[in-house]
Amino acid sequence: MKCVLITGATGNVGLEVVRALHRRGDVKIRAAVRDVAQSATAFHDLPNVQLVPFDFGDAASQTAALAGCDSLFLLRPPQLTDTFGDLINRAKQAGVGHIVFLSVQGAEHSRFIPHHKTEKLLKACGVPYTLLRPAYFMQNFTTTLRADLVQRRRIFLPAGRARFALIDVRDVGRVAAVVLAEPGPRHQGQAYTLTARHRLNFQQMADQLSQGLGTKITYESPSPWRFFWTEKREGVAPGFILVLLLLHYLPRFSAAPPLTQTVQEITGQLPIEFPQFVADNRAQLLGLASPP
């Protein structure tokens, strides 16, 4: 049975990859976590998942976790800018035969982001790879954007009327599970952009949130300077504010991102659309329940 190591296994995407692989039941799953004891509760309903200690800054933990693995799901934690050249080399030395990297939509054109550099390293490393390039995560509303939504019933982002391609992380997990588990070379050397079927601007998202939540959600698009200082006064780290500006302000000056049918082509299922995401996460979005 193929053995797959999932990095970032307790995060939004990593946990969905683990869950999707667990539903398949045809692979041995290793979930890479910083602390096995503290992470156990996140996997209480996934009894066949093996938790292994793993630290992106600790070579020994990486070598131990990779031993005997056939495939690696590589996810870059947001706080790291590392391009993971050393980790990729360790995976190669361990005999890993396939690396699936969670990149971002448009990474091939964005030379200034770490994902672009990691993609180049993978293409040159000699290990078969697959690049997953997801669009804007719907789950941003249950994580980084949730506080404003719950406390002020608003979306406060300098995105203007820019339209965004979206994706639910559950669909990313389903695609990743197929790519990691399927035998043969079908997915090797491929780059898959993952989107839902419709683009939305943030006013349209606010309207759909209002309808799905039964309460008015407003959208305000401040200037970059006002956004920066508002977020800074609220205690957000300057580096992360710049990331938010990169994600939301620059698209105003770019063409609308493309949509793909890749989710359906790989999984056989239509991708989740934004109204369904809102319905499935209604309690969290209203502040009636905490994110898992």
C-alpha positions as CSV (number, residue, x, y, z in Angstrom):
1,M,0.0,0.0,0.0
2,K,1.3,3.4,-1.0
3,C,2.5,5.6,2.0
4,V,1.8,9.3,1.7
5,L,3.2,12.1,4.0
6,I,1.0,15.2,4.4
7,T,2.7,18.3,5.7
8,G,0.7,21.1,7.3
9,A,-1.7,18.3,8.3
10,T,-3.6,20.3,11.0
11,G,-4.2,23.3,8.7
12,N,-7.3,24.0,6.6
13,V,-6.0,22.4,3.4
14,G,-3.8,19.7,5.0
15,L,-6.6,18.4,7.1
16,E,-8.9,18.2,4.1
17,V,-6.3,16.3,2.2
18,V,-6.0,13.8,5.1
19,R,-9.8,13.4,5.3
20,A,-10.1,12.9,1.5
21,L,-7.3,10.2,1.5
22,H,-8.9,8.6,4.6
23,R,-12.2,8.2,2.8
24,R,-10.4,6.5,-0.1
25,G,-8.9,3.9,2.2
26,D,-6.3,2.7,-0.3
27,V,-3.2,4.5,1.1
28,K,-1.2,4.6,4.3
29,I,-1.4,8.2,5.6
30,R,1.2,9.9,7.7
31,A,0.2,13.3,9.1
32,A,3.2,15.5,9.7
33,V,2.6,17.6,12.9
34,R,4.7,19.7,15.2
35,D,3.4,18.0,18.4
36,V,1.8,14.6,18.2
37,A,0.1,14.7,21.6
38,Q,-1.4,18.2,21.0
39,S,-2.5,17.4,17.5
40,A,-4.3,14.1,18.4
41,T,-7.7,15.7,18.9
42,A,-7.8,17.0,15.4
43,F,-7.6,13.4,14.1
44,H,-10.0,11.7,16.6
45,D,-12.3,10.7,13.8
46,L,-9.5,9.5,11.5
47,P,-8.3,6.3,13.3
48,N,-6.1,5.0,10.5
49,V,-3.9,8.2,10.3
50,Q,-0.4,7.9,11.7
51,L,0.8,11.1,13.3
52,V,4.5,11.8,13.0
53,P,6.6,14.7,14.5
54,F,7.7,17.1,11.8
55,D,9.2,20.6,11.9
56,F,10.1,22.7,8.9
57,G,13.1,23.9,10.7
58,D,14.4,20.5,11.9
59,A,16.1,18.3,9.3
60,A,16.2,15.2,11.6
61,S,12.4,15.3,12.0
62,Q,12.0,15.6,8.2
63,T,14.3,12.7,7.5
64,A,12.5,10.5,10.0
65,A,9.0,11.4,8.7
66,L,10.0,10.8,5.0
67,A,11.5,7.4,5.6
68,G,9.6,4.8,3.6
69,C,7.2,7.3,2.0
70,D,6.2,7.0,-1.6
71,S,4.6,10.5,-2.0
72,L,4.8,13.8,-0.3
73,F,2.2,16.6,-0.1
74,L,4.2,19.7,0.4
75,L,2.4,22.7,1.9
76,R,4.1,26.0,2.6
77,P,3.0,27.5,6.0
78,P,2.1,31.2,5.5
79,Q,4.7,32.4,7.9
80,L,7.6,30.8,6.1
81,T,9.3,32.2,3.0
82,D,11.6,29.2,2.6
83,T,11.6,27.7,-0.9
84,F,12.2,24.2,0.6
85,G,15.2,23.2,-1.5
86,D,16.7,21.2,1.4
87,L,13.4,19.4,2.2
88,I,13.0,18.5,-1.5
89,N,16.5,17.1,-1.6
90,R,15.8,15.1,1.6
91,A,12.6,13.7,0.0
92,K,14.7,12.7,-3.1
93,Q,17.3,11.0,-0.9
94,A,14.5,9.1,1.0
95,G,13.3,7.7,-2.3
96,V,10.0,9.6,-2.5
97,G,8.6,9.1,-5.9
98,H,6.1,11.9,-6.2
99,I,5.9,15.4,-4.7
100,V,2.6,17.3,-4.8
101,F,3.1,21.0,-4.1
102,L,0.3,23.3,-3.0
103,S,1.1,26.5,-4.9
104,V,-1.2,29.4,-5.8
105,Q,-3.1,30.4,-8.9
106,G,-0.8,32.4,-11.1
107,A,2.4,31.4,-9.4
108,E,4.0,30.7,-12.8
109,H,3.8,34.5,-13.5
110,S,4.7,35.8,-10.1
111,R,8.4,35.6,-9.7
112,F,8.5,37.6,-6.4
113,I,6.5,35.0,-4.4
114,P,8.1,31.9,-2.7
115,H,5.7,29.5,-4.5
116,H,7.3,30.5,-7.9
117,K,10.8,29.6,-6.7
118,T,9.6,26.3,-5.2
119,E,7.9,25.4,-8.4
120,K,11.2,26.0,-10.3
121,L,13.1,23.8,-7.8
122,L,10.6,21.0,-8.2
123,K,10.9,21.1,-11.9
124,A,14.7,20.8,-11.6
125,C,15.0,18.3,-8.8
126,G,14.5,15.1,-10.7
127,V,11.6,13.8,-8.6
128,P,8.2,13.5,-10.4
129,Y,6.0,16.3,-9.2
130,T,2.5,17.8,-9.5
131,L,1.7,21.5,-8.9
132,L,-1.7,22.4,-7.5
133,R,-2.6,26.1,-8.0
134,P,-5.8,26.9,-6.1
135,A,-7.7,30.1,-6.5
136,Y,-8.8,32.4,-3.6
137,F,-9.8,30.2,-0.6
138,M,-13.5,30.6,0.4
139,Q,-12.2,29.6,3.9
140,N,-10.5,32.9,4.2
141,F,-13.9,34.0,5.5
142,T,-13.6,31.5,8.4
143,T,-10.0,32.4,9.2
144,T,-8.3,35.7,8.4
145,L,-11.5,37.6,7.5
146,R,-13.7,36.1,10.1
147,A,-13.2,38.6,12.9
148,D,-14.4,41.6,10.9
149,L,-17.3,39.5,9.6
150,V,-18.5,38.4,13.0
151,Q,-17.8,41.6,15.0
152,R,-18.7,44.3,12.4
153,R,-20.7,42.4,9.8
154,R,-18.5,43.7,7.1
155,I,-15.8,42.9,4.6
156,F,-13.0,45.5,4.8
157,L,-10.6,45.0,1.9
158,P,-9.0,47.3,-0.7
159,A,-10.2,45.0,-3.6
160,G,-12.4,47.5,-5.4
161,R,-14.5,45.7,-8.0
162,A,-11.9,43.2,-8.9
163,R,-13.3,39.7,-9.6
164,F,-11.8,36.7,-7.9
165,A,-11.8,33.0,-8.8
166,L,-12.7,31.0,-5.7
167,I,-12.2,27.5,-4.4
168,D,-13.3,25.6,-1.3
169,V,-10.5,23.8,0.4
170,R,-12.6,20.7,0.5
171,D,-12.3,20.6,-3.3
172,V,-8.5,21.1,-3.0
173,G,-8.4,18.1,-0.6
174,R,-10.4,15.9,-3.0
175,V,-8.2,16.8,-5.9
176,A,-5.0,16.3,-3.9
177,A,-6.2,12.9,-2.7
178,V,-6.7,11.7,-6.3
179,V,-3.4,13.0,-7.4
180,L,-1.5,11.5,-4.5
181,A,-3.2,8.1,-4.5
182,E,-3.7,7.2,-8.2
183,P,-1.0,4.9,-9.5
184,G,0.9,5.7,-12.7
185,P,2.3,8.8,-14.3
186,R,-1.0,10.5,-15.3
187,H,-0.5,13.5,-13.0
188,Q,3.3,13.7,-13.0
189,G,4.7,16.9,-14.5
190,Q,1.2,18.5,-14.5
191,A,0.2,21.9,-13.1
192,Y,-3.5,22.1,-12.1
193,T,-5.3,25.4,-11.5
194,L,-8.3,24.8,-9.2
195,T,-11.3,27.1,-9.2
196,A,-15.1,27.0,-8.8
197,R,-17.2,27.8,-11.8
198,H,-18.0,31.4,-11.1
199,R,-15.9,34.6,-10.4
200,L,-17.2,37.0,-7.8
201,N,-16.2,40.4,-6.6
202,F,-16.4,41.2,-2.9
203,Q,-19.6,43.1,-3.2
204,Q,-21.2,40.0,-4.7
205,M,-19.7,37.9,-1.9
206,A,-21.1,40.3,0.6
207,D,-24.5,40.0,-1.0
208,Q,-24.4,36.2,-1.0
209,L,-23.2,36.2,2.6
210,S,-26.1,38.5,3.6
211,Q,-28.6,36.2,1.9
212,G,-27.1,33.0,3.4
213,L,-26.6,34.4,6.9
214,G,-29.9,36.3,7.1
215,T,-28.1,39.5,8.2
216,K,-26.7,42.5,6.3
217,I,-23.0,42.2,5.4
218,T,-21.5,45.4,4.0
219,Y,-18.4,45.7,1.8
220,E,-16.0,48.6,2.2
221,S,-13.0,49.0,-0.1
222,P,-10.6,51.5,1.6
223,S,-7.5,53.0,0.2
224,P,-4.3,50.9,0.7
225,W,-3.0,53.5,3.2
226,R,-6.2,53.5,5.2
227,F,-6.3,49.7,5.1
228,F,-2.7,49.4,6.3
229,W,-3.1,51.8,9.3
230,T,-6.5,50.4,10.3
231,E,-5.2,46.9,10.4
232,K,-2.0,48.0,12.2
233,R,-4.0,49.8,14.9
234,E,-5.9,46.5,15.4
235,G,-2.6,44.7,16.1
236,V,-2.1,42.9,12.7
237,A,1.6,42.4,11.9
238,P,2.8,44.7,9.2
239,G,4.2,41.8,7.2
240,F,0.8,40.1,7.1
241,I,-0.9,43.4,6.2
242,L,1.4,43.6,3.1
243,V,0.4,40.0,2.2
244,L,-3.3,41.0,2.4
245,L,-2.6,44.0,0.2
246,L,-0.8,41.8,-2.3
247,L,-3.8,39.5,-2.4
248,H,-6.5,42.0,-2.6
249,Y,-5.2,45.3,-4.0
250,L,-3.1,44.2,-6.9
251,P,-5.9,42.2,-8.6
252,R,-7.6,45.5,-9.3
253,F,-5.0,46.1,-12.0
254,S,-4.9,42.7,-13.5
255,A,-7.2,40.8,-15.8
256,A,-9.8,38.6,-14.2
257,P,-8.3,35.2,-13.3
258,P,-9.2,32.3,-15.5
259,L,-11.7,29.6,-14.4
260,T,-11.0,25.9,-15.0
261,Q,-13.0,22.6,-14.9
262,T,-10.1,20.8,-13.3
263,V,-11.9,19.9,-10.1
264,Q,-14.7,18.1,-12.0
265,E,-12.3,16.5,-14.5
266,I,-10.1,15.0,-11.7
267,T,-12.8,14.1,-9.0
268,G,-15.8,13.6,-11.2
269,Q,-17.7,16.1,-9.0
270,L,-18.7,19.7,-9.6
271,P,-16.8,22.2,-7.4
272,I,-18.5,23.7,-4.3
273,E,-19.8,27.2,-5.0
274,F,-19.8,30.2,-2.6
275,P,-23.5,29.9,-1.5
276,Q,-22.9,26.3,-0.5
277,F,-19.8,27.3,1.4
278,V,-21.8,29.9,3.3
279,A,-24.6,27.5,4.1
280,D,-22.1,24.8,5.3
281,N,-20.3,27.3,7.6
282,R,-23.2,29.5,8.7
283,A,-22.6,29.1,12.4
284,Q,-18.9,30.0,12.2
285,L,-19.6,33.0,9.9
286,L,-22.2,34.3,12.4
287,G,-20.0,33.8,15.4
288,L,-22.2,31.1,16.9
289,A,-19.5,28.5,16.7
290,S,-15.7,28.6,16.7
291,P,-13.7,27.2,13.8
292,P,-12.6,23.6,14.3
